[in-house]
Amino acid sequence: MTGTQGGTGGRGARRAGARSAILGGAAAGPATRRATPLGLLPLLDALQARGVRDLAAEANSGRLILWLPVAYALGILAYFGAAQEPSLAVALGLALVLAVSAVLARARPVAFAALVGAAVVTAGFATGALRTALMGHATVEIPPKGPVRLSGFVERVEHRTTGDRILLRLDPGPVRGLDPVPELVRLSLRRGYAPAVGTHVTQLAQLLPPLGAAMPGAHDFGRAPWFRGIGGVGYGLGRPKPAPAADPPLSVRVAMGVDAARDGLARHIRASLSGTPAEIAVALVAGDRSAIPPSVEESMRVSGLTHILSISGLHMALVAGTLFALVRAALAMVPALALGFPIKSLAAVVALAGSAAYLVLSGNDVPAQRSFVMTALVLSGVLAGRPALTLRTVGVAAVVVLALTPEAVLDPGTQMSFAATLALVAAYERLRPLRAVPRPDGWAGQVLVWIVVLVGGTALTSLVAGLATAPYGVFHFQRVAPYGLLANLAAMPAVSFLVMPFGLLGVLLMPFGWDHLAWPVMGWGIEIMVAVSDRIAALPGADVRLDAVGPATLCLLSLALLALCLLRGVLTAVAIVPLGLALALAGPPPRPDMLIAPDAQAVAVRGADGRLSVIGARGQKLIVEQWMTREGDRRTAADKTLASAFSCDAFGCTAPLPDGGTIAVSRRAESLEADCLESRIVVTRDAPLPIAPPR
């Protein structure tokens, strides 16, 4: 027995030595060199020795594994950056070969680490390819020449302030004028026209392909619908007509049950609340944000509180934490249960079940799914008796989310959520020694400590999360909230102690008919939150618009964040390098002189003042406002000065180009010949002339 233990210890020592062999004994090198009495050499030697020791500690402690989720995400990004669809078989085969090679090379630390990293990157690449292959479905590529008659089951309904929107699962079979026929289409209807979920209808509609990126480098609005199985979008002509049909498919039946539960929650809330508090309460409890006034959403966006309206980690943590605390406290009040059963584990199980129910009721959107995965891992740690929230938990959650939905790596919400979580967990780990500081005696000292922890914790959380997510907010939305820290300090106590806990209490009391006691308290908290948002949004300089930053800058800032969060000791100074490079590369990417919407209805030209002039903005509101947002321009599609550089007549419009000449936007075919003669560039939806005349 003794010999076995000694052999095991020897192998453990050899493994530790092998991990340290990456460094090749460099830790001793600087210490044995003769130091120069004056100058920076002694300091540099000391820093080098300290860096080598810290790197050895990172390798020996296994913390380098925290970089594997980063490698996995890098592989997925490489897939989505490919110019054409790669071979799935080659990607899977290469990942398998690298994985086997890593196993065979495990006795060689450097080769093993390199092969593991390459295998994980390739696995991420293969995951993206596999997800795309599995999601392959029919999509409207070319818009039909006219309206088409669709029939199917309504699977989802959104009642928006500007109109309704439905998700229609089409009946199997051909559709006249439409080839290929998608399984799911999303249609916009006039307000009040949407039927109930589960209704079988026929609808005359004009279909279009899913909307893509408004301009190069902008967010691709067609990616998320495609990965949800939506093959076409459009708008309905008239009211949907109910039609008899067989039993709905399983997905529709599930949607009917979820919608009935969400509708019941909304009715109960609106019976006790009205106006904006009611709609925000419905959004937070039932996940339906469609009826929130646009002015309120804009106010919360400017003040830095818009994250409260989206079901995310904050809401899932408050729901799970409140359930966990209530159940554990209730069980602890019964001595027999407290002494004879693992009440902490029972509370974790209840909290996990409640979080799953909240995920379903809130609409099961991608941000909510991501938050549930993180919450489930934390509660699983409680059940296993392991530390609940660590950097490893964040890494596992990232791998699980990206393995199931690799397209989420490009989603702004995913990037900001994991950036904030990573930064907060890393900050918590670094501040953990403060918990050992002795606390003052007496109730006054305890109250003071509680106040300091509450205020300081809220401030630190807002500051760390705000700094971590700021680069992604600037990259995707070209906006920052300079007063976000102040807004969160003022509003989060109301959200944490009134809004979410009493919203959960209202749901729990509904079966007993006493939920009307909880909703008004939730409404008071929402009123405080909205008042704070409006007050902060009205401050001078609250709405800051910035130029877009390039992808290279965002990548470098992300690398700096990862170095700060995942490395320890003097190694965190490595973050200075990518941070400095990011600042050196900061600034807007090259701006196009001309932008044309996919259907050529909207055209933008850069004027002498550097701003865009746009025609056709009213018919392409979403695309044009994306153009303006990327420019940091506050003008909207309804702005009358938007087309100031264009001169228009009955045949079309012309505008000067930045480098000379003119662009002509032809609206009638008979003007094409003259436009080709007089302009350098002609934009038209008509068939081009057989031979363009010389200029």
C-alpha positions as CSV (number, residue, x, y, z in Angstrom):
1,M,0.0,0.0,0.0
2,T,2.8,2.4,0.9
3,G,4.6,1.6,-2.4
4,T,1.4,2.4,-4.3
5,Q,1.0,5.7,-2.6
6,G,4.6,6.6,-3.3
7,G,4.2,5.7,-6.9
8,T,1.1,7.8,-7.2
9,G,2.8,10.8,-5.6
10,G,5.8,10.3,-7.9
11,R,3.6,10.4,-11.0
12,G,1.8,13.5,-9.6
13,A,5.2,15.2,-9.1
14,R,6.3,14.2,-12.6
15,R,3.1,15.6,-14.0
16,A,3.6,18.9,-12.1
17,G,7.2,19.0,-13.3
18,A,6.0,18.3,-16.9
19,R,3.6,21.3,-16.7
20,S,6.4,23.5,-15.4
21,A,8.7,22.2,-18.1
22,I,6.9,24.6,-20.5
23,L,9.0,27.3,-18.8
24,G,12.3,25.3,-19.2
25,G,13.7,26.4,-15.9
26,A,13.6,30.0,-16.8
27,A,12.6,30.9,-13.2
28,A,16.1,30.3,-12.0
29,G,17.8,32.1,-14.9
30,P,17.2,35.8,-13.9
31,A,17.9,35.1,-10.2
32,T,21.4,33.8,-11.0
33,R,22.4,36.6,-13.2
34,R,24.5,39.3,-11.7
35,A,22.3,42.4,-11.2
36,T,23.5,45.8,-12.3
37,P,23.6,48.1,-9.3
38,L,22.0,51.0,-11.2
39,G,19.4,51.2,-14.0
40,L,16.3,49.2,-14.9
41,L,18.0,45.9,-15.3
42,P,17.4,44.7,-11.7
43,L,13.7,45.7,-12.0
44,L,13.3,44.0,-15.3
45,D,15.0,40.9,-13.9
46,A,12.7,40.9,-11.0
47,L,9.6,41.3,-13.2
48,Q,10.7,38.6,-15.5
49,A,11.3,36.2,-12.6
50,R,7.9,37.1,-11.1
51,G,6.2,36.6,-14.5
52,V,7.8,33.2,-14.9
53,R,6.7,32.1,-11.4
54,D,3.2,33.4,-12.0
55,L,3.1,31.5,-15.4
56,A,4.3,28.4,-13.7
57,A,1.6,28.8,-11.0
58,E,-1.0,29.3,-13.7
59,A,0.1,26.1,-15.5
60,N,0.4,24.0,-12.3
61,S,-3.0,25.2,-11.0
62,G,-4.8,24.2,-14.2
63,R,-6.1,27.8,-14.8
64,L,-4.8,27.7,-18.4
65,I,-7.9,25.5,-19.1
66,L,-9.9,28.7,-18.8
67,W,-8.6,29.8,-22.2
68,L,-10.2,26.8,-23.9
69,P,-13.7,28.4,-24.2
70,V,-11.9,31.4,-25.8
71,A,-10.3,29.0,-28.3
72,Y,-13.7,27.4,-28.9
73,A,-15.3,30.7,-29.6
74,L,-12.4,31.7,-31.9
75,G,-13.1,28.6,-34.0
76,I,-16.8,29.5,-34.3
77,L,-15.8,33.0,-35.3
78,A,-13.5,31.6,-37.9
79,Y,-16.3,29.6,-39.4
80,F,-18.7,32.5,-39.6
81,G,-15.9,34.6,-41.2
82,A,-15.4,32.1,-44.1
83,A,-16.1,33.5,-47.5
84,Q,-18.0,30.3,-48.5
85,E,-19.5,27.3,-46.8
86,P,-16.6,25.0,-45.7
87,S,-16.6,21.2,-45.8
88,L,-18.2,19.7,-42.7
89,A,-16.5,16.4,-43.2
90,V,-13.0,18.0,-43.4
91,A,-13.7,20.1,-40.3
92,L,-14.9,17.1,-38.2
93,G,-12.0,14.9,-39.5
94,L,-9.4,17.5,-38.6
95,A,-10.9,18.0,-35.2
96,L,-10.7,14.3,-34.6
97,V,-7.1,14.0,-35.8
98,L,-6.0,16.9,-33.6
99,A,-7.8,15.4,-30.6
100,V,-6.1,12.0,-31.0
101,S,-2.7,13.7,-31.6
102,A,-3.2,15.6,-28.3
103,V,-3.8,12.4,-26.4
104,L,-0.8,10.8,-27.9
105,A,1.4,13.8,-27.1
106,R,0.3,14.3,-23.5
107,A,3.8,13.4,-22.2
108,R,5.2,16.5,-24.0
109,P,3.7,19.6,-22.4
110,V,4.3,22.1,-25.1
111,A,3.1,19.9,-27.9
112,F,0.2,18.7,-25.8
113,A,-0.9,22.3,-25.0
114,A,-0.6,23.4,-28.7
115,L,-2.5,20.4,-30.0
116,V,-5.3,20.8,-27.4
117,G,-5.7,24.4,-28.3
118,A,-5.7,23.6,-32.1
119,A,-8.2,20.8,-31.5
120,V,-10.6,23.1,-29.5
121,V,-10.4,25.8,-32.2
122,T,-11.1,23.2,-34.9
123,A,-14.0,21.8,-32.8
124,G,-15.5,25.3,-32.6
125,F,-15.2,25.6,-36.4
126,A,-16.8,22.2,-36.9
127,T,-19.6,23.1,-34.5
128,G,-20.6,26.1,-36.6
129,A,-20.6,24.0,-39.7
130,L,-22.6,21.2,-38.1
131,R,-25.2,23.7,-36.8
132,T,-25.6,25.2,-40.2
133,A,-26.0,21.8,-41.8
134,L,-28.6,20.7,-39.3
135,M,-30.6,23.9,-39.7
136,G,-30.7,23.8,-43.5
137,H,-34.2,24.8,-44.6
138,A,-36.1,26.4,-47.5
139,T,-35.7,30.2,-47.7
140,V,-37.3,32.8,-49.9
141,E,-34.4,33.8,-52.1
142,I,-36.2,36.0,-54.6
143,P,-39.4,37.8,-53.6
144,P,-42.5,36.6,-55.4
145,K,-43.7,38.9,-58.2
146,G,-47.0,39.4,-56.4
147,P,-48.9,38.5,-53.2
148,V,-49.2,34.8,-52.3
149,R,-51.9,33.0,-50.4
150,L,-50.5,31.3,-47.3
151,S,-52.2,28.8,-45.0
152,G,-50.9,27.5,-41.7
153,F,-51.0,27.6,-37.9
154,V,-50.1,30.7,-35.9
155,E,-47.2,29.7,-33.6
156,R,-46.4,33.0,-32.0
157,V,-48.0,36.5,-31.7
158,E,-46.4,39.8,-30.8
159,H,-48.7,42.8,-30.1
160,R,-46.4,45.8,-30.9
161,T,-47.2,49.5,-30.5
162,T,-47.0,50.0,-34.3
163,G,-48.7,46.8,-35.3
164,D,-48.9,43.0,-34.7
165,R,-46.5,40.4,-35.8
166,I,-47.2,36.6,-36.2
167,L,-45.1,33.5,-36.8
168,L,-46.9,31.3,-39.2
169,R,-46.0,27.6,-39.6
170,L,-47.1,26.8,-43.1
171,D,-49.1,23.7,-44.1
172,P,-47.1,21.1,-46.1
173,G,-47.5,21.3,-49.8
174,P,-46.9,23.7,-52.7
175,V,-47.9,27.4,-52.7
176,R,-48.8,29.0,-55.9
177,G,-46.3,31.6,-56.9
178,L,-43.8,30.6,-54.2
179,D,-40.9,28.2,-54.7
180,P,-39.3,26.9,-52.5
181,V,-41.9,27.0,-49.7
182,P,-40.4,27.7,-46.3
183,E,-41.7,26.1,-43.1
184,L,-42.0,29.3,-41.0
185,V,-42.7,32.8,-42.1
186,R,-42.9,36.0,-40.0
187,L,-45.6,38.5,-41.1
188,S,-46.4,42.0,-39.9
189,L,-50.1,42.9,-39.6
190,R,-52.1,45.9,-38.7
191,R,-52.6,46.4,-35.0
192,G,-55.4,44.2,-33.7
193,Y,-55.3,41.8,-36.7
194,A,-53.3,39.0,-35.1
195,P,-55.4,35.9,-34.2
196,A,-54.7,33.7,-31.2
197,V,-51.8,31.3,-31.1
198,G,-52.9,27.9,-32.5
199,T,-55.4,29.4,-34.9
200,H,-55.3,27.9,-38.4
201,V,-55.6,30.8,-40.9
202,T,-55.2,31.7,-44.6
203,Q,-53.4,35.0,-45.3
204,L,-52.7,37.0,-48.4
205,A,-49.1,38.2,-48.0
206,Q,-46.2,39.8,-49.7
207,L,-43.1,37.8,-48.9
208,L,-39.4,38.9,-48.8
209,P,-36.2,37.2,-47.9
210,P,-35.1,37.7,-44.3
211,L,-33.5,41.1,-43.9
212,G,-29.7,41.0,-44.0
213,A,-27.1,43.5,-43.0
214,A,-27.9,47.2,-43.7
215,M,-24.3,47.8,-44.8
216,P,-20.9,46.0,-44.8
217,G,-19.9,45.3,-41.2
218,A,-23.3,46.0,-39.7
219,H,-25.4,43.5,-37.8
220,D,-27.0,40.8,-40.0
221,F,-30.7,40.9,-39.1
222,G,-31.3,37.7,-41.1
223,R,-29.0,35.5,-39.2
224,A,-31.1,35.0,-36.0
225,P,-34.3,34.3,-37.9
226,W,-32.6,31.8,-40.2
227,F,-31.3,29.9,-37.3
228,R,-34.7,29.9,-35.8
229,G,-36.0,28.2,-39.0
230,I,-37.7,31.3,-40.4
231,G,-37.5,31.2,-44.2
232,G,-39.3,34.4,-45.1
233,V,-40.6,37.6,-43.8
234,G,-43.2,40.0,-45.1
235,Y,-46.5,41.8,-44.4
236,G,-50.0,40.6,-44.5
237,L,-52.6,42.2,-46.9
238,G,-55.8,42.4,-44.9
239,R,-57.0,40.4,-41.9
240,P,-56.1,36.7,-41.5
241,K,-59.1,34.4,-42.2
242,P,-59.7,31.4,-39.9
243,A,-59.8,28.1,-41.8
244,P,-60.6,24.6,-40.6
245,A,-57.7,22.2,-40.3
246,A,-56.5,19.0,-38.7
247,D,-54.8,19.0,-35.3
248,P,-51.9,21.4,-35.0
249,P,-48.3,20.0,-34.9
250,L,-46.6,19.5,-31.6
251,S,-44.6,22.8,-31.7
252,V,-47.9,24.7,-32.1
253,R,-49.6,22.8,-29.3
254,V,-46.7,23.6,-27.0
255,A,-46.8,27.2,-28.0
256,M,-50.5,27.3,-27.3
257,G,-50.0,26.1,-23.7
258,V,-47.1,28.5,-23.1
259,D,-49.1,31.4,-24.6
260,A,-52.2,30.6,-22.5
261,A,-50.0,30.7,-19.3
262,R,-48.4,34.0,-20.4
263,D,-51.7,35.5,-21.3
264,G,-53.1,34.6,-17.9
265,L,-50.2,36.2,-16.2
266,A,-50.6,39.4,-18.3
267,R,-54.4,39.5,-17.4
268,H,-53.7,39.3,-13.7
269,I,-51.0,42.0,-13.9
270,R,-53.2,44.4,-15.9
271,A,-56.1,43.8,-13.5
272,S,-54.0,45.4,-10.7
273,L,-51.7,47.8,-12.7
274,S,-52.2,50.1,-15.7
275,G,-50.1,52.1,-18.1
276,T,-46.4,51.9,-18.3
277,P,-46.0,50.0,-15.0
278,A,-48.3,47.3,-16.2
279,E,-46.5,46.8,-19.5
280,I,-43.1,46.7,-17.9
281,A,-44.4,44.2,-15.4
282,V,-45.7,42.1,-18.2
283,A,-42.4,42.3,-19.9
284,L,-40.4,41.2,-16.8
285,V,-42.8,38.4,-15.8
286,A,-44.2,37.1,-19.1
287,G,-41.4,38.3,-21.5
288,D,-43.7,40.4,-23.7
289,R,-42.0,43.8,-24.3
290,S,-44.2,44.7,-27.3
291,A,-46.5,47.1,-25.5
292,I,-43.8,49.2,-23.8
293,P,-44.0,52.7,-25.1
294,P,-41.1,53.6,-27.4
295,S,-40.4,56.7,-25.4
296,V,-39.8,54.6,-22.2
297,E,-37.5,52.2,-24.1
298,E,-35.5,55.1,-25.4
299,S,-35.3,56.7,-22.0
300,M,-34.0,53.5,-20.4
301,R,-31.5,53.1,-23.3
302,V,-30.1,56.6,-22.8
303,S,-29.9,56.2,-19.1
304,G,-28.2,52.8,-19.2
305,L,-31.1,50.8,-17.7
306,T,-32.3,49.1,-20.9
307,H,-30.7,45.8,-19.7
308,I,-33.5,45.6,-17.1
309,L,-36.2,45.2,-19.8
310,S,-34.5,42.1,-21.4
311,I,-34.8,38.8,-19.6
312,S,-31.2,38.1,-18.8
313,G,-28.9,37.0,-16.0
314,L,-30.1,39.7,-13.6
315,H,-33.7,38.5,-13.7
316,M,-32.8,34.8,-13.7
317,A,-30.4,35.4,-10.7
318,L,-33.0,37.3,-8.8
319,V,-35.7,34.7,-9.4
320,A,-33.4,31.8,-8.5
321,G,-31.9,33.6,-5.5
322,T,-35.3,34.6,-4.1
323,L,-36.7,31.1,-4.5
324,F,-33.5,29.6,-2.9
325,A,-33.6,32.0,0.1
326,L,-37.4,31.5,0.7
327,V,-37.3,27.7,0.4
328,R,-34.2,27.4,2.6
329,A,-35.6,29.7,5.2
330,A,-38.9,28.0,5.3
331,L,-37.3,24.5,5.6
332,A,-34.9,25.8,8.3
333,M,-37.9,26.8,10.5
334,V,-38.8,23.1,10.8
335,P,-36.2,21.5,13.1
336,A,-36.9,17.9,11.9
337,L,-36.3,19.0,8.2
338,A,-33.3,21.2,9.0
339,L,-31.5,18.4,10.9
340,G,-32.6,15.4,8.9
341,F,-32.5,16.6,5.3
342,P,-30.1,18.5,3.0
343,I,-32.3,21.6,2.9
344,K,-29.7,23.5,0.9
345,S,-29.9,21.0,-1.9
346,L,-33.7,20.9,-1.7
347,A,-33.7,24.7,-2.0
348,A,-31.4,24.5,-5.0
349,V,-33.7,22.0,-6.7
350,V,-36.7,24.2,-6.2
351,A,-34.8,27.2,-7.4
352,L,-33.7,25.3,-10.5
353,A,-37.3,24.2,-11.3
354,G,-38.5,27.8,-10.8
355,S,-35.8,29.1,-13.1
356,A,-36.9,26.6,-15.8
357,A,-40.5,27.7,-15.4
358,Y,-39.5,31.3,-15.7
359,L,-37.5,30.5,-18.8
360,V,-40.6,29.0,-20.5
361,L,-43.0,31.8,-19.3
362,S,-40.7,34.6,-20.3
363,G,-40.7,33.4,-24.0
364,N,-37.6,31.1,-24.1
365,D,-35.6,33.7,-26.0
366,V,-31.9,33.3,-26.5
367,P,-30.8,35.7,-23.8
368,A,-33.1,33.9,-21.3
369,Q,-31.7,30.5,-22.4
370,R,-28.1,31.7,-21.9
371,S,-29.0,33.0,-18.4
372,F,-30.7,29.8,-17.5
373,V,-27.7,27.7,-18.5
374,M,-25.5,29.9,-16.2
375,T,-28.1,29.7,-13.3
376,A,-28.4,25.9,-13.8
377,L,-24.6,25.5,-13.5
378,V,-24.4,27.6,-10.4
379,L,-27.2,25.6,-8.7
380,S,-25.6,22.4,-9.8
381,G,-22.5,23.5,-8.0
382,V,-24.6,24.0,-4.9
383,L,-26.0,20.5,-5.3
384,A,-22.6,19.0,-5.7
385,G,-21.1,21.0,-2.8
386,R,-18.7,22.9,-5.0
387,P,-18.1,26.6,-5.3
388,A,-21.2,28.0,-7.0
389,L,-19.9,30.8,-9.2
390,T,-16.3,30.7,-10.5
391,L,-14.5,31.4,-13.7
392,R,-14.7,27.7,-14.5
393,T,-18.5,28.0,-14.2
394,V,-18.5,30.9,-16.7
395,G,-16.3,28.9,-19.1
396,V,-18.5,25.8,-18.9
397,A,-21.6,28.0,-19.5
398,A,-20.0,29.6,-22.5
399,V,-19.1,26.3,-24.0
400,V,-22.6,24.9,-23.4
401,V,-24.3,27.9,-24.9
402,L,-22.0,28.0,-28.0
403,A,-22.2,24.3,-28.5
404,L,-26.0,24.5,-28.7
405,T,-26.2,27.9,-30.5
406,P,-22.9,28.7,-32.1
407,E,-24.5,31.7,-33.9
408,A,-24.8,33.4,-30.5
409,V,-21.1,34.2,-30.6
410,L,-22.0,37.1,-33.0
411,D,-25.0,38.2,-31.0
412,P,-24.5,41.5,-29.1
413,G,-26.4,40.3,-26.1
414,T,-24.3,37.2,-25.8
415,Q,-21.1,39.1,-26.0
416,M,-22.1,41.8,-23.5
417,S,-23.6,39.2,-21.1
418,F,-20.5,37.0,-20.9
419,A,-18.2,40.1,-20.8
420,A,-20.1,41.4,-17.8
421,T,-20.3,38.0,-16.1
422,L,-16.6,37.3,-16.6
423,A,-15.6,40.7,-15.3
424,L,-17.9,40.5,-12.3
425,V,-16.7,36.9,-11.3
426,A,-13.1,37.9,-11.7
427,A,-13.6,41.0,-9.6
428,Y,-15.4,38.9,-6.9
429,E,-12.5,36.5,-6.8
430,R,-10.0,39.3,-6.3
431,L,-12.0,40.8,-3.5
432,R,-12.7,37.5,-1.7
433,P,-9.9,38.1,0.9
434,L,-11.9,41.2,2.1
435,R,-14.5,38.8,3.6
436,A,-11.9,37.8,6.2
437,V,-11.7,41.4,7.5
438,P,-13.1,41.5,11.1
439,R,-16.4,43.3,11.4
440,P,-17.2,45.9,14.1
441,D,-19.2,44.8,17.1
442,G,-22.6,46.2,17.9
443,W,-25.7,46.7,15.9
444,A,-24.7,50.2,14.7
445,G,-21.4,48.8,13.2
446,Q,-23.3,45.9,11.6
447,V,-25.8,48.3,10.0
448,L,-23.0,50.5,8.8
449,V,-21.2,47.5,7.2
450,W,-24.4,46.3,5.6
451,I,-25.0,49.8,4.1
452,V,-21.4,50.0,2.8
453,V,-21.6,46.5,1.3
454,L,-24.9,47.3,-0.3
455,V,-24.0,50.6,-1.8
456,G,-20.4,49.7,-2.6
457,G,-21.4,46.3,-4.1
458,T,-24.0,48.0,-6.3
459,A,-21.6,50.7,-7.4
460,L,-18.8,48.2,-8.1
461,T,-21.1,45.9,-10.0
462,S,-22.4,48.7,-12.2
463,L,-18.9,50.1,-12.8
464,V,-17.3,46.7,-13.6
465,A,-20.1,45.6,-15.8
466,G,-20.4,48.9,-17.5
467,L,-16.6,49.0,-18.3
468,A,-16.7,45.4,-19.6
469,T,-19.6,45.9,-21.9
470,A,-18.8,49.4,-23.2
471,P,-16.6,48.3,-26.1
472,Y,-19.4,46.0,-27.4
473,G,-22.0,48.7,-27.0
474,V,-20.0,51.1,-29.0
475,F,-19.2,48.5,-31.7
476,H,-22.8,47.3,-32.2
477,F,-24.9,50.4,-31.3
478,Q,-22.5,53.3,-31.4
479,R,-23.9,54.6,-28.1
480,V,-22.7,54.8,-24.5
481,A,-24.5,55.8,-21.3
482,P,-22.2,58.1,-19.4
483,Y,-24.6,58.2,-16.4
484,G,-25.2,54.5,-16.4
485,L,-23.4,54.1,-13.0
486,L,-25.6,56.8,-11.4
487,A,-28.7,55.4,-12.9
488,N,-28.0,51.8,-11.7
489,L,-27.1,53.0,-8.3
490,A,-30.4,54.8,-8.0
491,A,-32.6,52.2,-9.7
492,M,-31.2,48.8,-8.8
493,P,-32.4,48.8,-5.1
494,A,-35.9,49.2,-6.4
495,V,-35.5,46.5,-8.9
496,S,-33.7,44.1,-6.5
497,F,-36.0,44.5,-3.5
498,L,-39.4,45.5,-5.0
499,V,-39.7,44.7,-8.7
500,M,-38.4,41.2,-9.1
501,P,-39.1,39.7,-5.7
502,F,-42.7,40.9,-5.6
503,G,-43.2,39.9,-9.3
504,L,-42.1,36.3,-8.2
505,L,-44.4,36.5,-5.2
506,G,-47.3,37.5,-7.4
507,V,-46.8,34.5,-9.6
508,L,-46.6,32.2,-6.5
509,L,-49.7,33.7,-5.1
510,M,-51.8,33.4,-8.3
511,P,-53.1,29.9,-7.6
512,F,-54.4,31.1,-4.3
513,G,-56.0,34.2,-5.6
514,W,-53.9,36.6,-3.5
515,D,-51.6,37.9,-6.2
516,H,-53.3,41.3,-6.2
517,L,-51.3,42.1,-3.0
518,A,-48.0,41.7,-4.8
519,W,-48.5,43.5,-8.1
520,P,-49.0,47.0,-6.7
521,V,-45.7,46.7,-4.8
522,M,-44.0,45.6,-8.0
523,G,-45.7,48.6,-9.8
524,W,-44.2,51.0,-7.2
525,G,-40.8,49.7,-7.9
526,I,-41.3,50.1,-11.6
527,E,-42.5,53.7,-11.1
528,I,-39.3,54.4,-9.2
529,M,-37.2,52.8,-11.9
530,V,-38.9,54.8,-14.7
531,A,-38.7,58.0,-12.8
532,V,-34.9,57.5,-12.3
533,S,-34.5,56.6,-16.0
534,D,-36.4,59.8,-17.1
535,R,-34.5,62.0,-14.7
536,I,-31.1,60.6,-15.8
537,A,-31.9,60.6,-19.5
538,A,-32.8,64.3,-19.2
539,L,-29.3,65.3,-17.9
540,P,-27.1,67.2,-20.3
541,G,-24.9,64.9,-22.4
542,A,-26.8,61.7,-21.5
543,D,-27.3,60.6,-25.0
544,V,-23.8,60.1,-26.5
545,R,-23.5,58.9,-30.1
546,L,-20.1,57.7,-31.3
547,D,-18.6,56.6,-34.6
548,A,-18.4,52.9,-35.3
549,V,-15.2,51.1,-34.3
550,G,-13.5,48.5,-36.4
551,P,-13.6,44.7,-35.7
552,A,-9.8,44.8,-35.0
553,T,-10.3,47.3,-32.2
554,L,-13.0,45.2,-30.6
555,C,-10.9,42.0,-30.8
556,L,-8.0,43.8,-29.1
557,L,-10.2,45.2,-26.4
558,S,-11.7,41.7,-25.9
559,L,-8.2,40.2,-25.5
560,A,-7.3,42.9,-23.0
561,L,-10.4,42.0,-21.0
562,L,-9.6,38.3,-21.1
563,A,-6.1,38.9,-19.9
564,L,-7.3,41.1,-17.0
565,C,-9.9,38.5,-15.9
566,L,-8.2,35.1,-16.6
567,L,-4.6,35.9,-15.6
568,R,-3.3,36.6,-12.2
569,G,-0.4,38.4,-10.6
570,V,2.1,40.3,-12.8
571,L,0.7,38.4,-15.9
572,T,-2.3,40.8,-15.9
573,A,0.1,43.5,-17.2
574,V,0.0,41.6,-20.5
575,A,-3.4,43.4,-21.0
576,I,-1.5,46.6,-21.6
577,V,-0.3,45.4,-25.0
578,P,-3.7,44.8,-26.7
579,L,-5.2,47.8,-24.9
580,G,-2.5,50.0,-26.3
581,L,-2.9,48.6,-29.8
582,A,-6.7,49.0,-29.5
583,L,-6.3,52.7,-28.6
584,A,-3.8,53.1,-31.5
585,L,-6.3,51.6,-33.9
586,A,-9.3,53.4,-32.4
587,G,-11.4,55.4,-34.8
588,P,-14.1,54.7,-37.3
589,P,-13.4,52.3,-40.1
590,P,-13.4,53.7,-43.7
591,R,-16.8,55.0,-44.6
592,P,-18.5,54.3,-47.9
593,D,-19.3,57.2,-50.2
594,M,-22.5,55.5,-51.3
595,L,-25.0,53.1,-49.9
596,I,-27.8,51.3,-51.8
597,A,-30.6,49.3,-50.1
598,P,-31.0,45.7,-51.5
599,D,-34.2,46.7,-53.4
600,A,-32.7,50.0,-54.6
601,Q,-35.6,51.9,-53.0
602,A,-33.2,53.9,-50.7
603,V,-29.9,55.4,-51.8
604,A,-27.5,57.4,-49.7
605,V,-24.6,59.6,-50.9
606,R,-22.0,61.3,-48.7
607,G,-22.0,65.0,-49.1
608,A,-19.3,67.6,-48.8
609,D,-20.0,68.0,-45.1
610,G,-19.3,64.3,-44.5
611,R,-22.9,63.4,-43.7
612,L,-25.1,61.1,-45.7
613,S,-28.0,62.4,-47.8
614,V,-30.7,59.8,-48.4
615,I,-33.7,59.4,-50.6
616,G,-36.4,56.7,-50.2
617,A,-36.0,56.7,-46.5
618,R,-39.6,56.4,-45.6
619,G,-40.0,53.1,-47.4
620,Q,-36.9,51.6,-45.9
621,K,-37.0,53.0,-42.4
622,L,-35.2,50.2,-40.6
623,I,-32.3,50.1,-43.1
624,V,-31.9,53.9,-43.2
625,E,-31.9,54.2,-39.5
626,Q,-29.2,51.6,-39.3
627,W,-27.2,53.7,-41.7
628,M,-27.6,56.7,-39.5
629,T,-26.8,54.8,-36.3
630,R,-23.5,53.5,-37.8
631,E,-22.7,57.0,-38.7
632,G,-23.4,58.4,-35.2
633,D,-26.0,60.6,-36.9
634,R,-29.1,61.5,-34.8
635,R,-31.4,62.1,-37.8
636,T,-34.2,59.6,-38.4
637,A,-35.9,58.4,-41.5
638,A,-38.6,61.0,-41.1
639,D,-36.2,63.9,-41.0
640,K,-37.1,66.3,-43.8
641,T,-33.4,67.4,-44.3
642,L,-32.3,63.9,-44.9
643,A,-32.4,64.2,-48.8
644,S,-30.9,67.7,-48.9
645,A,-28.2,66.8,-51.5
646,F,-30.6,65.3,-54.0
647,S,-32.5,67.1,-56.8
648,C,-35.6,65.3,-57.8
649,D,-38.2,65.4,-60.6
650,A,-40.9,63.0,-61.9
651,F,-38.3,60.7,-63.5
652,G,-35.9,60.3,-60.5
653,C,-33.2,62.1,-58.4
654,T,-29.6,63.1,-58.9
655,A,-26.9,64.1,-56.4
656,P,-23.2,65.0,-56.7
657,L,-20.6,62.3,-55.8
658,P,-17.8,63.1,-53.4
659,D,-15.1,62.5,-56.0
660,G,-16.8,64.3,-58.9
661,G,-19.7,63.5,-61.2
662,T,-23.2,62.6,-60.3
663,I,-25.3,59.6,-59.3
664,A,-28.8,59.2,-60.8
665,V,-31.6,57.3,-59.1
666,S,-34.0,56.4,-61.9
667,R,-37.6,55.8,-61.1
668,R,-38.9,55.4,-64.6
669,A,-37.5,53.3,-67.4
670,E,-37.7,56.1,-70.0
671,S,-35.2,58.2,-68.1
672,L,-32.4,55.5,-68.2
673,E,-30.8,56.6,-71.5
674,A,-30.5,60.2,-70.3
675,D,-29.3,59.1,-66.9
676,C,-26.6,57.0,-68.5
677,L,-25.4,59.9,-70.6
678,E,-25.3,62.4,-67.8
679,S,-24.3,60.5,-64.7
680,R,-21.3,58.3,-63.6
681,I,-23.5,55.9,-61.6
682,V,-27.1,55.0,-62.3
683,V,-29.3,53.1,-59.8
684,T,-32.5,51.6,-61.2
685,R,-34.9,48.7,-60.5
686,D,-35.7,48.5,-64.2
687,A,-33.9,46.2,-66.7
688,P,-30.7,47.8,-67.9
689,L,-30.3,49.0,-71.5
690,P,-28.8,46.4,-73.9
691,I,-25.9,48.7,-74.6
692,A,-25.2,51.6,-72.4
693,P,-24.4,54.7,-74.5
694,P,-21.0,56.3,-73.9
695,R,-20.7,59.1,-71.4
